[in-house]
Amino acid sequence: MNGIDEEEFIIEVKKDDNYDENSEKHIQAICYFMQEIGYKNNSFIKQIIQSSDLPESWNKWLSFIVSGDYIDSPYFDNKINILKKQISISDIRNACS
């Protein structure tokens, strides 16, 4: 198996003009996962929410965790991660938009 470490991955990903570390689906997925594992450090999350430079999407989804409102699993195209299927970069970008 070929692979790269996380630091190298981040460097490579940030070279892509379409990379957005604050994409709505990315943030929703992280907060969904936090909710699913039962993350309950609400005082810490509230400190993050009060940060003046917090992007709106983070504020939105972190607030769901604090309030206890259910976060739906973000929909991703489940047909693009199939063995022996040709996957284009546009397939992946379209699934994440």
Biopython code that builds the backbone (N, CA, C, O; Angstrom):
import numpy as np
from Bio.PDB.StructureBuilder import StructureBuilder

atoms = [
    (1, "MET", "N", (0.844, -1.187, 0.000)),
    (1, "MET", "CA", (0.000, 0.000, 0.000)),
    (1, "MET", "C", (0.887, 1.248, 0.000)),
    (1, "MET", "O", (1.814, 1.359, 0.802)),
    (2, "ASN", "N", (0.602, 2.156, -0.880)),
    (2, "ASN", "CA", (1.326, 3.418, -0.926)),
    (2, "ASN", "C", (0.571, 4.447, -0.119)),
    (2, "ASN", "O", (-0.660, 4.442, -0.092)),
    (3, "GLY", "N", (1.288, 5.317, 0.529)),
    (3, "GLY", "CA", (0.611, 6.345, 1.302)),
    (3, "GLY", "C", (1.545, 7.492, 1.623)),
    (3, "GLY", "O", (2.754, 7.409, 1.409)),
    (4, "ILE", "N", (0.970, 8.555, 2.137)),
    (4, "ILE", "CA", (1.743, 9.703, 2.589)),
    (4, "ILE", "C", (1.273, 10.038, 3.989)),
    (4, "ILE", "O", (0.163, 9.682, 4.385)),
    (5, "ASP", "N", (2.130, 10.729, 4.742)),
    (5, "ASP", "CA", (1.716, 11.095, 6.092)),
    (5, "ASP", "C", (0.779, 12.299, 6.039)),
    (5, "ASP", "O", (0.610, 12.927, 4.994)),
    (6, "GLU", "N", (0.180, 12.604, 7.174)),
    (6, "GLU", "CA", (-0.846, 13.648, 7.229)),
    (6, "GLU", "C", (-0.298, 15.015, 6.826)),
    (6, "GLU", "O", (-0.955, 15.759, 6.097)),
    (7, "GLU", "N", (0.886, 15.340, 7.292)),
    (7, "GLU", "CA", (1.475, 16.641, 6.971)),
    (7, "GLU", "C", (1.684, 16.795, 5.472)),
    (7, "GLU", "O", (1.385, 17.840, 4.894)),
    (8, "GLU", "N", (2.198, 15.744, 4.854)),
    (8, "GLU", "CA", (2.415, 15.765, 3.403)),
    (8, "GLU", "C", (1.082, 15.862, 2.657)),
    (8, "GLU", "O", (0.980, 16.558, 1.646)),
    (9, "PHE", "N", (0.061, 15.160, 3.163)),
    (9, "PHE", "CA", (-1.267, 15.206, 2.560)),
    (9, "PHE", "C", (-1.820, 16.629, 2.584)),
    (9, "PHE", "O", (-2.333, 17.121, 1.579)),
    (10, "ILE", "N", (-1.711, 17.279, 3.727)),
    (10, "ILE", "CA", (-2.248, 18.638, 3.865)),
    (10, "ILE", "C", (-1.543, 19.595, 2.914)),
    (10, "ILE", "O", (-2.182, 20.447, 2.297)),
    (11, "ILE", "N", (-0.229, 19.456, 2.796)),
    (11, "ILE", "CA", (0.525, 20.302, 1.867)),
    (11, "ILE", "C", (0.025, 20.108, 0.444)),
    (11, "ILE", "O", (-0.187, 21.083, -0.277)),
    (12, "GLU", "N", (-0.163, 18.865, 0.037)),
    (12, "GLU", "CA", (-0.617, 18.569, -1.326)),
    (12, "GLU", "C", (-2.044, 19.053, -1.565)),
    (12, "GLU", "O", (-2.334, 19.625, -2.616)),
    (13, "VAL", "N", (-2.923, 18.833, -0.614)),
    (13, "VAL", "CA", (-4.328, 19.224, -0.771)),
    (13, "VAL", "C", (-4.455, 20.736, -0.903)),
    (13, "VAL", "O", (-5.236, 21.225, -1.719)),
    (14, "LYS", "N", (-3.700, 21.471, -0.112)),
    (14, "LYS", "CA", (-3.806, 22.936, -0.143)),
    (14, "LYS", "C", (-3.308, 23.535, -1.453)),
    (14, "LYS", "O", (-3.559, 24.710, -1.723)),
    (15, "LYS", "N", (-2.615, 22.763, -2.260)),
    (15, "LYS", "CA", (-2.178, 23.229, -3.578)),
    (15, "LYS", "C", (-3.341, 23.285, -4.564)),
    (15, "LYS", "O", (-3.266, 23.978, -5.579)),
    (16, "ASP", "N", (-4.409, 22.560, -4.268)),
    (16, "ASP", "CA", (-5.574, 22.505, -5.158)),
    (16, "ASP", "C", (-6.411, 23.768, -4.984)),
    (16, "ASP", "O", (-6.791, 24.118, -3.866)),
    (17, "ASP", "N", (-6.694, 24.444, -6.079)),
    (17, "ASP", "CA", (-7.484, 25.678, -6.027)),
    (17, "ASP", "C", (-8.884, 25.474, -5.470)),
    (17, "ASP", "O", (-9.484, 26.417, -4.955)),
    (18, "ASN", "N", (-9.417, 24.254, -5.563)),
    (18, "ASN", "CA", (-10.778, 23.988, -5.091)),
    (18, "ASN", "C", (-10.829, 23.532, -3.641)),
    (18, "ASN", "O", (-11.911, 23.251, -3.126)),
    (19, "TYR", "N", (-9.679, 23.452, -2.970)),
    (19, "TYR", "CA", (-9.641, 23.023, -1.576)),
    (19, "TYR", "C", (-10.279, 24.076, -0.684)),
    (19, "TYR", "O", (-10.003, 25.268, -0.817)),
    (20, "ASP", "N", (-11.128, 23.628, 0.218)),
    (20, "ASP", "CA", (-11.770, 24.541, 1.170)),
    (20, "ASP", "C", (-11.864, 23.830, 2.510)),
    (20, "ASP", "O", (-12.716, 22.962, 2.697)),
    (21, "GLU", "N", (-10.988, 24.195, 3.446)),
    (21, "GLU", "CA", (-10.994, 23.527, 4.757)),
    (21, "GLU", "C", (-12.237, 23.876, 5.572)),
    (21, "GLU", "O", (-12.500, 23.251, 6.599)),
    (22, "ASN", "N", (-12.991, 24.857, 5.126)),
    (22, "ASN", "CA", (-14.216, 25.227, 5.813)),
    (22, "ASN", "C", (-15.457, 24.902, 4.991)),
    (22, "ASN", "O", (-16.459, 25.610, 5.077)),
    (23, "SER", "N", (-15.399, 23.842, 4.200)),
    (23, "SER", "CA", (-16.570, 23.475, 3.411)),
    (23, "SER", "C", (-17.683, 22.994, 4.346)),
    (23, "SER", "O", (-17.423, 22.355, 5.366)),
    (24, "GLU", "N", (-18.883, 23.304, 3.990)),
    (24, "GLU", "CA", (-20.055, 22.963, 4.815)),
    (24, "GLU", "C", (-20.127, 21.461, 5.105)),
    (24, "GLU", "O", (-20.334, 21.064, 6.251)),
    (25, "LYS", "N", (-19.959, 20.633, 4.086)),
    (25, "LYS", "CA", (-20.060, 19.173, 4.290)),
    (25, "LYS", "C", (-18.939, 18.646, 5.174)),
    (25, "LYS", "O", (-19.161, 17.757, 5.995)),
    (26, "HIS", "N", (-17.764, 19.177, 5.015)),
    (26, "HIS", "CA", (-16.624, 18.774, 5.830)),
    (26, "HIS", "C", (-16.916, 19.063, 7.311)),
    (26, "HIS", "O", (-16.721, 18.202, 8.169)),
    (27, "ILE", "N", (-17.372, 20.248, 7.588)),
    (27, "ILE", "CA", (-17.666, 20.658, 8.964)),
    (27, "ILE", "C", (-18.841, 19.863, 9.519)),
    (27, "ILE", "O", (-18.799, 19.413, 10.664)),
    (28, "GLN", "N", (-19.882, 19.688, 8.724)),
    (28, "GLN", "CA", (-21.025, 18.890, 9.162)),
    (28, "GLN", "C", (-20.592, 17.470, 9.504)),
    (28, "GLN", "O", (-21.033, 16.907, 10.506)),
    (29, "ALA", "N", (-19.728, 16.891, 8.673)),
    (29, "ALA", "CA", (-19.265, 15.522, 8.910)),
    (29, "ALA", "C", (-18.481, 15.413, 10.220)),
    (29, "ALA", "O", (-18.662, 14.461, 10.979)),
    (30, "ILE", "N", (-17.618, 16.383, 10.480)),
    (30, "ILE", "CA", (-16.850, 16.367, 11.724)),
    (30, "ILE", "C", (-17.779, 16.482, 12.930)),
    (30, "ILE", "O", (-17.641, 15.734, 13.898)),
    (31, "CYS", "N", (-18.725, 17.420, 12.868)),
    (31, "CYS", "CA", (-19.647, 17.613, 13.993)),
    (31, "CYS", "C", (-20.596, 16.428, 14.149)),
    (31, "CYS", "O", (-20.955, 16.069, 15.271)),
    (32, "TYR", "N", (-21.002, 15.823, 13.045)),
    (32, "TYR", "CA", (-21.815, 14.605, 13.095)),
    (32, "TYR", "C", (-21.053, 13.510, 13.839)),
    (32, "TYR", "O", (-21.601, 12.849, 14.722)),
    (33, "PHE", "N", (-19.795, 13.328, 13.476)),
    (33, "PHE", "CA", (-18.963, 12.318, 14.122)),
    (33, "PHE", "C", (-18.814, 12.614, 15.618)),
    (33, "PHE", "O", (-18.917, 11.706, 16.444)),
    (34, "MET", "N", (-18.572, 13.876, 15.964)),
    (34, "MET", "CA", (-18.453, 14.249, 17.377)),
    (34, "MET", "C", (-19.730, 13.892, 18.136)),
    (34, "MET", "O", (-19.677, 13.379, 19.253)),
    (35, "GLN", "N", (-20.870, 14.169, 17.520)),
    (35, "GLN", "CA", (-22.148, 13.866, 18.155)),
    (35, "GLN", "C", (-22.353, 12.358, 18.283)),
    (35, "GLN", "O", (-22.831, 11.875, 19.309)),
    (36, "GLU", "N", (-21.993, 11.626, 17.244)),
    (36, "GLU", "CA", (-22.173, 10.167, 17.252)),
    (36, "GLU", "C", (-21.328, 9.473, 18.317)),
    (36, "GLU", "O", (-21.753, 8.466, 18.884)),
    (37, "ILE", "N", (-20.134, 10.001, 18.595)),
    (37, "ILE", "CA", (-19.295, 9.373, 19.619)),
    (37, "ILE", "C", (-19.615, 9.888, 21.014)),
    (37, "ILE", "O", (-19.027, 9.444, 22.000)),
    (38, "GLY", "N", (-20.554, 10.830, 21.089)),
    (38, "GLY", "CA", (-20.996, 11.324, 22.391)),
    (38, "GLY", "C", (-20.102, 12.382, 23.005)),
    (38, "GLY", "O", (-20.027, 12.497, 24.228)),
    (39, "TYR", "N", (-19.428, 13.152, 22.177)),
    (39, "TYR", "CA", (-18.564, 14.218, 22.685)),
    (39, "TYR", "C", (-19.409, 15.217, 23.454)),
    (39, "TYR", "O", (-20.390, 15.736, 22.920)),
    (40, "LYS", "N", (-19.042, 15.496, 24.713)),
    (40, "LYS", "CA", (-19.886, 16.324, 25.580)),
    (40, "LYS", "C", (-19.169, 17.498, 26.235)),
    (40, "LYS", "O", (-19.691, 18.064, 27.196)),
    (41, "ASN", "N", (-17.999, 17.882, 25.754)),
    (41, "ASN", "CA", (-17.283, 18.989, 26.385)),
    (41, "ASN", "C", (-17.868, 20.314, 25.895)),
    (41, "ASN", "O", (-17.232, 21.048, 25.139)),
    (42, "ASN", "N", (-19.092, 20.603, 26.340)),
    (42, "ASN", "CA", (-19.808, 21.783, 25.854)),
    (42, "ASN", "C", (-19.147, 23.090, 26.253)),
    (42, "ASN", "O", (-19.235, 24.068, 25.510)),
    (43, "SER", "N", (-18.488, 23.137, 27.402)),
    (43, "SER", "CA", (-17.819, 24.387, 27.780)),
    (43, "SER", "C", (-16.699, 24.718, 26.796)),
    (43, "SER", "O", (-16.499, 25.883, 26.451)),
    (44, "PHE", "N", (-15.975, 23.704, 26.347)),
    (44, "PHE", "CA", (-14.926, 23.917, 25.351)),
    (44, "PHE", "C", (-15.529, 24.343, 24.010)),
    (44, "PHE", "O", (-15.025, 25.261, 23.364)),
    (45, "ILE", "N", (-16.597, 23.679, 23.600)),
    (45, "ILE", "CA", (-17.246, 24.037, 22.323)),
    (45, "ILE", "C", (-17.779, 25.468, 22.388)),
    (45, "ILE", "O", (-17.669, 26.213, 21.414)),
    (46, "LYS", "N", (-18.351, 25.852, 23.518)),
    (46, "LYS", "CA", (-18.854, 27.228, 23.663)),
    (46, "LYS", "C", (-17.735, 28.248, 23.552)),
    (46, "LYS", "O", (-17.936, 29.329, 22.999)),
    (47, "GLN", "N", (-16.554, 27.917, 24.072)),
    (47, "GLN", "CA", (-15.402, 28.820, 23.922)),
    (47, "GLN", "C", (-15.043, 28.983, 22.451)),
    (47, "GLN", "O", (-14.724, 30.083, 21.999)),
    (48, "ILE", "N", (-15.095, 27.898, 21.719)),
    (48, "ILE", "CA", (-14.786, 27.954, 20.282)),
    (48, "ILE", "C", (-15.824, 28.810, 19.568)),
    (48, "ILE", "O", (-15.475, 29.649, 18.737)),
    (49, "ILE", "N", (-17.100, 28.602, 19.889)),
    (49, "ILE", "CA", (-18.182, 29.358, 19.252)),
    (49, "ILE", "C", (-18.035, 30.854, 19.499)),
    (49, "ILE", "O", (-18.359, 31.664, 18.631)),
    (50, "GLN", "N", (-17.548, 31.218, 20.674)),
    (50, "GLN", "CA", (-17.401, 32.644, 21.013)),
    (50, "GLN", "C", (-16.196, 33.300, 20.347)),
    (50, "GLN", "O", (-16.015, 34.515, 20.442)),
    (51, "SER", "N", (-15.380, 32.508, 19.682)),
    (51, "SER", "CA", (-14.210, 33.046, 18.993)),
    (51, "SER", "C", (-14.661, 34.002, 17.890)),
    (51, "SER", "O", (-15.554, 33.676, 17.108)),
    (52, "SER", "N", (-14.048, 35.168, 17.830)),
    (52, "SER", "CA", (-14.491, 36.193, 16.873)),
    (52, "SER", "C", (-14.166, 35.846, 15.423)),
    (52, "SER", "O", (-14.808, 36.364, 14.509)),
    (53, "ASP", "N", (-13.189, 34.987, 15.201)),
    (53, "ASP", "CA", (-12.819, 34.676, 13.825)),
    (53, "ASP", "C", (-13.316, 33.309, 13.360)),
    (53, "ASP", "O", (-12.821, 32.764, 12.373)),
    (54, "LEU", "N", (-14.286, 32.765, 14.068)),
    (54, "LEU", "CA", (-14.840, 31.454, 13.715)),
    (54, "LEU", "C", (-15.718, 31.560, 12.467)),
    (54, "LEU", "O", (-16.655, 32.358, 12.443)),
    (55, "PRO", "N", (-15.431, 30.770, 11.433)),
    (55, "PRO", "CA", (-16.299, 30.787, 10.247)),
    (55, "PRO", "C", (-17.736, 30.374, 10.604)),
    (55, "PRO", "O", (-17.952, 29.548, 11.491)),
    (56, "GLU", "N", (-18.688, 30.948, 9.917)),
    (56, "GLU", "CA", (-20.116, 30.742, 10.217)),
    (56, "GLU", "C", (-20.518, 29.267, 10.191)),
    (56, "GLU", "O", (-21.319, 28.835, 11.020)),
    (57, "SER", "N", (-19.978, 28.496, 9.263)),
    (57, "SER", "CA", (-20.347, 27.079, 9.192)),
    (57, "SER", "C", (-19.946, 26.331, 10.460)),
    (57, "SER", "O", (-20.688, 25.471, 10.934)),
    (58, "TRP", "N", (-18.777, 26.657, 11.009)),
    (58, "TRP", "CA", (-18.366, 26.021, 12.271)),
    (58, "TRP", "C", (-19.319, 26.415, 13.390)),
    (58, "TRP", "O", (-19.725, 25.573, 14.190)),
    (59, "ASN", "N", (-19.673, 27.690, 13.445)),
    (59, "ASN", "CA", (-20.610, 28.155, 14.467)),
    (59, "ASN", "C", (-21.929, 27.392, 14.372)),
    (59, "ASN", "O", (-22.465, 26.930, 15.379)),
    (60, "LYS", "N", (-22.437, 27.270, 13.166)),
    (60, "LYS", "CA", (-23.711, 26.582, 12.931)),
    (60, "LYS", "C", (-23.679, 25.151, 13.458)),
    (60, "LYS", "O", (-24.539, 24.761, 14.248)),
    (61, "TRP", "N", (-22.681, 24.360, 13.022)),
    (61, "TRP", "CA", (-22.682, 22.939, 13.358)),
    (61, "TRP", "C", (-22.233, 22.668, 14.788)),
    (61, "TRP", "O", (-22.726, 21.728, 15.412)),
    (62, "LEU", "N", (-21.317, 23.460, 15.323)),
    (62, "LEU", "CA", (-20.944, 23.285, 16.739)),
    (62, "LEU", "C", (-22.115, 23.619, 17.652)),
    (62, "LEU", "O", (-22.270, 23.018, 18.715)),
    (63, "SER", "N", (-22.946, 24.584, 17.237)),
    (63, "SER", "CA", (-24.139, 24.931, 18.030)),
    (63, "SER", "C", (-25.115, 23.768, 18.119)),
    (63, "SER", "O", (-25.815, 23.618, 19.120)),
    (64, "PHE", "N", (-25.166, 22.946, 17.079)),
    (64, "PHE", "CA", (-26.017, 21.751, 17.114)),
    (64, "PHE", "C", (-25.569, 20.820, 18.243)),
    (64, "PHE", "O", (-26.394, 20.249, 18.957)),
    (65, "ILE", "N", (-24.255, 20.678, 18.391)),
    (65, "ILE", "CA", (-23.745, 19.785, 19.431)),
    (65, "ILE", "C", (-24.117, 20.309, 20.813)),
    (65, "ILE", "O", (-24.576, 19.545, 21.662)),
    (66, "VAL", "N", (-23.924, 21.599, 21.045)),
    (66, "VAL", "CA", (-24.220, 22.199, 22.349)),
    (66, "VAL", "C", (-25.705, 22.104, 22.673)),
    (66, "VAL", "O", (-26.077, 21.792, 23.804)),
    (67, "SER", "N", (-26.554, 22.373, 21.687)),
    (67, "SER", "CA", (-28.003, 22.374, 21.925)),
    (67, "SER", "C", (-28.590, 20.964, 21.988)),
    (67, "SER", "O", (-29.703, 20.771, 22.477)),
    (68, "GLY", "N", (-27.839, 19.987, 21.494)),
    (68, "GLY", "CA", (-28.356, 18.615, 21.471)),
    (68, "GLY", "C", (-29.221, 18.326, 20.262)),
    (68, "GLY", "O", (-29.802, 17.246, 20.160)),
    (69, "ASP", "N", (-29.314, 19.290, 19.333)),
    (69, "ASP", "CA", (-30.084, 19.058, 18.117)),
    (69, "ASP", "C", (-29.362, 18.013, 17.264)),
    (69, "ASP", "O", (-28.135, 18.016, 17.163)),
    (70, "TYR", "N", (-30.133, 17.134, 16.663)),
    (70, "TYR", "CA", (-29.573, 16.037, 15.868)),
    (70, "TYR", "C", (-28.923, 16.561, 14.594)),
    (70, "TYR", "O", (-29.500, 17.393, 13.894)),
    (71, "ILE", "N", (-27.747, 16.083, 14.300)),
    (71, "ILE", "CA", (-27.049, 16.418, 13.062)),
    (71, "ILE", "C", (-27.210, 15.232, 12.113)),
    (71, "ILE", "O", (-26.786, 14.118, 12.420)),
    (72, "ASP", "N", (-27.818, 15.483, 10.974)),
    (72, "ASP", "CA", (-27.947, 14.433, 9.964)),
    (72, "ASP", "C", (-26.580, 14.090, 9.404)),
    (72, "ASP", "O", (-25.705, 14.948, 9.290)),
    (73, "SER", "N", (-26.411, 12.832, 9.059)),
    (73, "SER", "CA", (-25.195, 12.418, 8.381)),
    (73, "SER", "C", (-25.152, 13.123, 7.039)),
    (73, "SER", "O", (-26.116, 13.053, 6.275)),
    (74, "PRO", "N", (-24.054, 13.802, 6.736)),
    (74, "PRO", "CA", (-24.000, 14.491, 5.445)),
    (74, "PRO", "C", (-24.025, 13.478, 4.312)),
    (74, "PRO", "O", (-23.411, 12.415, 4.402)),
    (75, "TYR", "N", (-24.725, 13.810, 3.269)),
    (75, "TYR", "CA", (-24.847, 12.900, 2.129)),
    (75, "TYR", "C", (-23.633, 13.043, 1.231)),
    (75, "TYR", "O", (-23.267, 14.142, 0.814)),
    (76, "PHE", "N", (-23.035, 11.937, 0.951)),
    (76, "PHE", "CA", (-21.963, 11.883, -0.036)),
    (76, "PHE", "C", (-22.355, 10.816, -1.047)),
    (76, "PHE", "O", (-23.080, 9.879, -0.712)),
    (77, "ASP", "N", (-21.893, 10.946, -2.252)),
    (77, "ASP", "CA", (-22.215, 9.981, -3.298)),
    (77, "ASP", "C", (-21.529, 8.655, -2.987)),
    (77, "ASP", "O", (-20.308, 8.545, -3.098)),
    (78, "ASN", "N", (-22.307, 7.655, -2.600)),
    (78, "ASN", "CA", (-21.734, 6.377, -2.189)),
    (78, "ASN", "C", (-21.303, 5.507, -3.364)),
    (78, "ASN", "O", (-20.837, 4.387, -3.152)),
    (79, "LYS", "N", (-21.443, 5.984, -4.581)),
    (79, "LYS", "CA", (-21.055, 5.194, -5.741)),
    (79, "LYS", "C", (-19.636, 5.516, -6.214)),
    (79, "LYS", "O", (-19.131, 4.863, -7.127)),
    (80, "ILE", "N", (-18.979, 6.524, -5.598)),
    (80, "ILE", "CA", (-17.647, 6.879, -6.090)),
    (80, "ILE", "C", (-16.528, 6.141, -5.361)),
    (80, "ILE", "O", (-15.375, 6.213, -5.787)),
    (81, "ASN", "N", (-16.830, 5.449, -4.301)),
    (81, "ASN", "CA", (-15.783, 4.748, -3.555)),
    (81, "ASN", "C", (-15.983, 3.242, -3.677)),
    (81, "ASN", "O", (-16.173, 2.543, -2.682)),
    (82, "ILE", "N", (-15.939, 2.769, -4.886)),
    (82, "ILE", "CA", (-16.171, 1.360, -5.171)),
    (82, "ILE", "C", (-14.925, 0.798, -5.835)),
    (82, "ILE", "O", (-14.360, 1.422, -6.734)),
    (83, "LEU", "N", (-14.501, -0.368, -5.398)),
    (83, "LEU", "CA", (-13.310, -0.976, -5.978)),
    (83, "LEU", "C", (-13.474, -1.184, -7.485)),
    (83, "LEU", "O", (-14.556, -1.512, -7.973)),
    (84, "LYS", "N", (-12.394, -0.988, -8.188)),
    (84, "LYS", "CA", (-12.311, -1.198, -9.636)),
    (84, "LYS", "C", (-13.207, -0.266, -10.442)),
    (84, "LYS", "O", (-13.551, -0.581, -11.582)),
    (85, "LYS", "N", (-13.584, 0.854, -9.884)),
    (85, "LYS", "CA", (-14.376, 1.832, -10.622)),
    (85, "LYS", "C", (-13.482, 3.028, -10.920)),
    (85, "LYS", "O", (-12.747, 3.496, -10.050)),
    (86, "GLN", "N", (-13.550, 3.514, -12.140)),
    (86, "GLN", "CA", (-12.797, 4.710, -12.489)),
    (86, "GLN", "C", (-13.463, 5.912, -11.828)),
    (86, "GLN", "O", (-14.659, 6.144, -12.003)),
    (87, "ILE", "N", (-12.693, 6.661, -11.082)),
    (87, "ILE", "CA", (-13.216, 7.828, -10.379)),
    (87, "ILE", "C", (-12.446, 9.047, -10.858)),
    (87, "ILE", "O", (-11.217, 9.080, -10.816)),
    (88, "SER", "N", (-13.182, 10.040, -11.309)),
    (88, "SER", "CA", (-12.528, 11.257, -11.760)),
    (88, "SER", "C", (-12.518, 12.283, -10.629)),
    (88, "SER", "O", (-13.299, 12.190, -9.682)),
    (89, "ILE", "N", (-11.637, 13.245, -10.741)),
    (89, "ILE", "CA", (-11.586, 14.321, -9.753)),
    (89, "ILE", "C", (-12.908, 15.066, -9.730)),
    (89, "ILE", "O", (-13.360, 15.491, -8.667)),
    (90, "SER", "N", (-13.537, 15.229, -10.891)),
    (90, "SER", "CA", (-14.829, 15.937, -10.923)),
    (90, "SER", "C", (-15.918, 15.136, -10.211)),
    (90, "SER", "O", (-16.814, 15.734, -9.616)),
    (91, "ASP", "N", (-15.870, 13.784, -10.251)),
    (91, "ASP", "CA", (-16.830, 12.969, -9.491)),
    (91, "ASP", "C", (-16.728, 13.267, -8.008)),
    (91, "ASP", "O", (-17.739, 13.423, -7.324)),
    (92, "ILE", "N", (-15.498, 13.344, -7.515)),
    (92, "ILE", "CA", (-15.281, 13.594, -6.093)),
    (92, "ILE", "C", (-15.706, 15.009, -5.726)),
    (92, "ILE", "O", (-16.367, 15.221, -4.709)),
    (93, "ARG", "N", (-15.329, 15.969, -6.550)),
    (93, "ARG", "CA", (-15.712, 17.367, -6.266)),
    (93, "ARG", "C", (-17.226, 17.537, -6.294)),
    (93, "ARG", "O", (-17.780, 18.240, -5.450)),
    (94, "ASN", "N", (-17.905, 16.902, -7.253)),
    (94, "ASN", "CA", (-19.360, 17.010, -7.335)),
    (94, "ASN", "C", (-20.033, 16.359, -6.129)),
    (94, "ASN", "O", (-21.067, 16.839, -5.664)),
    (95, "ALA", "N", (-19.461, 15.282, -5.624)),
    (95, "ALA", "CA", (-20.036, 14.608, -4.465)),
    (95, "ALA", "C", (-19.907, 15.456, -3.212)),
    (95, "ALA", "O", (-20.726, 15.340, -2.300)),
    (96, "CYS", "N", (-18.899, 16.301, -3.153)),
    (96, "CYS", "CA", (-18.644, 17.110, -1.968)),
    (96, "CYS", "C", (-19.208, 18.514, -2.069)),
    (96, "CYS", "O", (-19.027, 19.317, -1.154)),
    (97, "SER", "N", (-19.877, 18.821, -3.145)),
    (97, "SER", "CA", (-20.395, 20.189, -3.284)),
    (97, "SER", "C", (-21.854, 20.273, -2.943)),
    (97, "SER", "O", (-22.443, 21.352, -3.009)),
]
sb = StructureBuilder()
sb.init_structure("model")
sb.init_model(0)
sb.init_chain("A")
sb.init_seg("    ")
for serial, (resi, resn, name, xyz) in enumerate(atoms, 1):
    if name == "N":
        sb.init_residue(resn, " ", resi, " ")
    sb.init_atom(name, np.array(xyz, "f"), 0.0, 1.0, " ", f" {name:<3s}", serial, name[0])
structure = sb.get_structure()
